[in-house]
Structure formats: C-alpha cells, structure tokens
Amino acid sequence: NYTPNPALRLAQLLGSMKDDKGVVTLPGFYDGVILTEEEKKILQQVPDDENEIKKFLGIAAPDQVGHNFQESLQYPSLNIRGLNALYIGEKARTLIPANATAEIDIRLVPSSNPQQLIDLVRKHVENQGYYIVLNEPTEEERMKYPKIAAMKSSISYGAFQTPFDSDCGKWLSSAMFKAFGKAPIKIRTAGGSIPISPFVITLNIPAVAVPTVNPDNNQHAENENIRVGNYMEAVKTFLAILTERI
C-alpha cells in the first residue's frame, strides 16, 4: 500500500499500448498501410476457415486489427514476447519486485519504418509519465523521478513484398496455372519473418515464396512432417516454375 510495484506499473504501461480489440493505440503506428479493393478481393479468395483457425489457437474471438485473418497480417504488430518480475508457483514469495522487465517485438510490413515505430513506442512511454534511461538508474534519478523505465532497442531487418500484378507475380501465376490447371491461391504477405528479406532489399530484386507443405506440418516444432503427396506436388510445382519463360 506504499511502495509502487514495478510489475503492476509495467502491466499498466503495456496495457495502454492496445485497446480491448487488440488494436495498437499509438498514433501513426499503422500509417502507410493501404489495401486496394483489388487486393482485398484476392485475399478474400484465400480459403481460410476462421472457425478452424480459432479452434487451433484455442480462442473464442481474434483481435480486430483486420476484418479477417489475411487482412490482419497486412499490418505491423506489437507483441509481448516475454515478461519477468519475481517468482510464481512453488518459488512464490510475498515480495515486491525491485524491477520488472518486458521484451516486445514489432513485426514489420513493407510500409513500416522500423525506427519510426520504435520512436512511437518510446514517445508513448514518455507520455505515460516515465523518465527513460538506458541502463540502471542512479540514486539521484530514483529520488527525482516517480516513474522510471529503461529502454533498449535494436532493428533486425525490414519486410519485403512483391505485388501480385508485377512481372514476377504474373510469371509465377502463369507457371502455377500451367502446372495445375487453375489459378493459384495468393497471399499478400506471410505472418512471420522471412530471413531472405535482407538479400531481397539489399539487391533490390523481386522475390516470391511458394509454400509446398501440408498445413499441419508442425513447422519448426516437434514432429515436423511432410506428406508424400505434398512432396510430389512440390516437385511438379518447381519443375513448372523453372521451365516457365519470363
């Protein structure tokens, strides 16, 4: 009832960054993201079963950043990937933590300026009344500022995107149509980081990704797998791509 709890302060600070619908409240966070009507129509053709997606994730309702799963992927995200204060479970003690730490990550989209988004987070922290330091605050700072936050950041790499109607996009669509006799399903962007992005951005060349695995392949997890049928279709897919004239 007297000593402020850093864990509670941190929870309040993080909670102020999003509204109840999961939309980031930082002004300007979504600036530059534009979805044309044609792009929305293409995304609507992706055969997502949102009831199955919610069941798989174990949620009753998703955040409302976009109107559907595919639209939601088109915006930058602000994610809490870790929290640390004191102890829970068998190690729990009736103590007030000396500090509380959160790690957040921002997933970028092509229109994102990473430094600008980091600056928006920093400005929001300051607007919540926090004095920002780089390292452990000094005794003088502790006595002067009621709310102190240490903030460090780094930039990994940007996002890339190749338009559907680009020469590269048209070439790939033609190859896939010749291989399977129907137009391919097109996804404007993926939901996670793609490590080839630095090469694409540095070399300034178009690039596309062609998934060939089964949806339930447990990618990057235990028992990762691929169906024999998907493997055979992958051979057919890449043969069509490599023999398609540009």
Salt bridges, closest charged atoms under 4 A:
GLU37 OE2 - LYS40 NZ 3.85
GLU39 OE2 - ARG188 NE 3.15
GLU71 OE1 - HIS67 ND1 3.02
GLU103 OE1 - ARG81 NE 3.11
GLU136 OE2 - ARG142 NH2 2.72
GLU244 OE1 - LYS178 NZ 3.34
